[in-house]
């Protein structure tokens, strides 16, 4: 089966893209607290395990449990359960979440329901003294300075609490080789790993890669169900 994408005249958007664009610009952004619930639940169940495994199992939990969204985008899937959704990450930094009265995305203000606010506040209380920013600040005090002073004076950007590796994802490797190939590579590298630390890294990698496959399978099952209920043969 070949899927074709309608081409609009130069300078114009197709009806499908116009609808999608309007939904992003005119629609409301939502705070998605699903991940916060998985974070609270997952970290309770993995207490005492290495951080690498706890993070991997948190991501695996999202793959297995998060609400799936299917819209008109030919590239399926969203990070959150909403077209324009935001995940908070209190384990990196969360003190500012108590100080802010509203949140903003790049396209719209974020709608926070009273129920969402309750979950968010619980997460902040859980992480305010143990997040990455709290650890960095404590380390800075040991060195004789306040980390916040450097940020406020512009010596460095306020990104010392956030992992920057997400900027360097190797998409070609995943798309050209496939997830099964990466699993085989991780298993082989784990067998040959010279240290326990390296073995642990590849164990965490395998947890996330296998979770990714199960996430894909969840989408496949949902799409088969939707196709069976779709009246429009082309859409099905």
Steps between C-alpha positions, in 0.01 A plus 500: 500500500631844403403807699496830312511846651297769328712783361366852531588780255819687581436745781179329610429240765289194430164483682644239735795721595274805536288307751806380689652849509176654625478236770848587624460877487140533615484200730598504866823356627448255784716400792529122486551348845498136388878490518493644853279211612734248337796677661346480845397137455818386325744656743314344791532155342869537403632649825862393556571405138769676291384830355562380143255214544244718676503749213476221243206341679325837525524539122388140454197576718408789273529277194270239655240724667485849348182606322542474122390775261420446132427807288541596131877518516658236271782463755318341787537570867547789739717546806197563721138390463401839355572664163662787688603357833775561753668259739647654818832350615522570875794264545720748312378828650172589666533791745396740224177305453386621842584862418333517158128571481473389135695304241567569132594293194641631172146524358256554785448538874469169683166404649538351848191346657458489879553123486823545300618767744453261790714233333764760408522637854542148637785438258670828593487408868653162417785641292580852620784382729626213284482629141809563287489875569494438876802268467688754286423779746622289792822418316551869419462593866774251581724685257422835664251661261131511413407340166206739462735800518683384187174448315358841595821679399507332160822303545320195366149419384257335735549156350733336750206302640379360166665209310607631160551162332152517349638748246723234341267212413625273221181472296674359187632204700153410625323554167761328283565199724180451696440436869558122482849563366573739786379242751738241352785752518422589863487131596836435337658807658364397840660155463837663421472787751826530699344651813187463710416863425501432125288186545248705695486760224415240238247337731322836524526543123336162445214587737423816302543344154274205580250742655508702177401191300206438732396865457499452123294183543245695705461750216467219245223336702317832543523580128366157402204557732439849358527374141238236572259769620574755225226554238732677250704231318779744414530614860489139620 
